[in-house]
């Protein structure tokens, strides 16, 4: 499981880098990197596609202090296409991330 999580971590880091290259936001990038590190430190089994986890991290952080309304500047359809997962998956990962209190 440890080797699998390391691969997952690398895939998530690459996807985060690609996301913030396309949609720059320095503050959100720093927080997303920290959140991913906290998830990895807790040794959470990150099952499923990396896009679900990265989308969940970004969605959770983007809506941390307000009523959830998506990722600013992106339509849900764009999120689904970028992360290659459904919004339902992103919502589930967001809920898991919040429950683990890593944000």
One Martini backbone bead per residue (centre of mass of N, CA, C, O) as a GRO file, in nm:
protein
  103
    1UNK     BB    1   0.055   0.064  -0.018
    2UNK     BB    2   0.291   0.262  -0.010
    3UNK     BB    3   0.370   0.252  -0.311
    4UNK     BB    4   0.093   0.337  -0.414
    5UNK     BB    5   0.089   0.616  -0.270
    6UNK     BB    6   0.339   0.728  -0.412
    7UNK     BB    7   0.222   0.722  -0.692
    8UNK     BB    8  -0.025   0.892  -0.624
    9UNK     BB    9   0.132   1.140  -0.536
   10UNK     BB   10   0.270   1.194  -0.808
   11UNK     BB   11   0.009   1.220  -0.973
   12UNK     BB   12  -0.108   1.454  -0.808
   13UNK     BB   13   0.124   1.654  -0.849
   14UNK     BB   14   0.098   1.667  -1.158
   15UNK     BB   15  -0.197   1.764  -1.162
   16UNK     BB   16  -0.154   2.021  -1.002
   17UNK     BB   17   0.049   2.148  -1.196
   18UNK     BB   18  -0.142   2.152  -1.441
   19UNK     BB   19  -0.365   2.322  -1.318
   20UNK     BB   20  -0.177   2.578  -1.237
   21UNK     BB   21  -0.095   2.633  -1.527
   22UNK     BB   22  -0.388   2.686  -1.637
   23UNK     BB   23  -0.484   2.791  -1.323
   24UNK     BB   24  -0.370   3.043  -1.169
   25UNK     BB   25  -0.297   3.015  -0.796
   26UNK     BB   26  -0.088   3.059  -0.548
   27UNK     BB   27  -0.250   3.012  -0.287
   28UNK     BB   28  -0.394   2.747  -0.371
   29UNK     BB   29  -0.138   2.585  -0.429
   30UNK     BB   30  -0.019   2.582  -0.148
   31UNK     BB   31  -0.266   2.449  -0.010
   32UNK     BB   32  -0.274   2.193  -0.186
   33UNK     BB   33   0.004   2.086  -0.114
   34UNK     BB   34  -0.048   2.064   0.192
   35UNK     BB   35  -0.289   1.873   0.178
   36UNK     BB   36  -0.147   1.639   0.040
   37UNK     BB   37   0.063   1.598   0.263
   38UNK     BB   38  -0.143   1.533   0.487
   39UNK     BB   39  -0.261   1.284   0.356
   40UNK     BB   40   0.007   1.127   0.342
   41UNK     BB   41   0.069   1.136   0.652
   42UNK     BB   42  -0.204   0.965   0.717
   43UNK     BB   43  -0.227   0.722   0.520
   44UNK     BB   44  -0.438   0.742   0.305
   45UNK     BB   45  -0.638   0.557   0.111
   46UNK     BB   46  -0.612   0.636  -0.240
   47UNK     BB   47  -0.870   0.565  -0.403
   48UNK     BB   48  -0.865   0.592  -0.727
   49UNK     BB   49  -0.849   0.871  -0.892
   50UNK     BB   50  -0.653   1.149  -0.887
   51UNK     BB   51  -0.870   1.355  -0.985
   52UNK     BB   52  -1.053   1.328  -0.737
   53UNK     BB   53  -0.849   1.434  -0.527
   54UNK     BB   54  -0.767   1.701  -0.656
   55UNK     BB   55  -1.052   1.810  -0.691
   56UNK     BB   56  -1.121   1.793  -0.386
   57UNK     BB   57  -0.908   1.985  -0.285
   58UNK     BB   58  -0.983   2.234  -0.451
   59UNK     BB   59  -1.280   2.249  -0.372
   60UNK     BB   60  -1.242   2.273  -0.067
   61UNK     BB   61  -1.066   2.532  -0.073
   62UNK     BB   62  -1.257   2.718  -0.250
   63UNK     BB   63  -1.503   2.646  -0.012
   64UNK     BB   64  -1.417   2.693   0.292
   65UNK     BB   65  -1.563   3.010   0.347
   66UNK     BB   66  -1.820   2.895   0.187
   67UNK     BB   67  -2.057   2.829  -0.013
   68UNK     BB   68  -2.089   2.588  -0.224
   69UNK     BB   69  -1.992   2.677  -0.594
   70UNK     BB   70  -1.717   2.591  -0.676
   71UNK     BB   71  -1.476   2.677  -0.909
   72UNK     BB   72  -1.338   2.950  -0.982
   73UNK     BB   73  -1.373   2.988  -1.338
   74UNK     BB   74  -1.540   2.709  -1.343
   75UNK     BB   75  -1.697   2.462  -1.477
   76UNK     BB   76  -1.803   2.154  -1.416
   77UNK     BB   77  -1.730   2.044  -1.695
   78UNK     BB   78  -1.430   2.131  -1.680
   79UNK     BB   79  -1.360   1.959  -1.437
   80UNK     BB   80  -1.428   1.685  -1.553
   81UNK     BB   81  -1.227   1.704  -1.790
   82UNK     BB   82  -0.964   1.757  -1.637
   83UNK     BB   83  -0.996   1.511  -1.410
   84UNK     BB   84  -1.164   1.260  -1.519
   85UNK     BB   85  -1.435   1.318  -1.350
   86UNK     BB   86  -1.691   1.348  -1.158
   87UNK     BB   87  -1.852   1.555  -0.946
   88UNK     BB   88  -1.928   1.337  -0.746
   89UNK     BB   89  -1.638   1.256  -0.684
   90UNK     BB   90  -1.544   1.530  -0.584
   91UNK     BB   91  -1.746   1.550  -0.352
   92UNK     BB   92  -1.654   1.295  -0.199
   93UNK     BB   93  -1.359   1.384  -0.156
   94UNK     BB   94  -1.424   1.640  -0.005
   95UNK     BB   95  -1.563   1.503   0.235
   96UNK     BB   96  -1.317   1.334   0.320
   97UNK     BB   97  -1.123   1.570   0.369
   98UNK     BB   98  -1.293   1.712   0.584
   99UNK     BB   99  -1.313   1.469   0.782
  100UNK     BB  100  -0.987   1.460   0.816
  101UNK     BB  101  -0.880   1.753   0.868
  102UNK     BB  102  -0.664   1.884   0.627
  103UNK     BB  103  -0.794   2.199   0.604
   0.00000   0.00000   0.00000
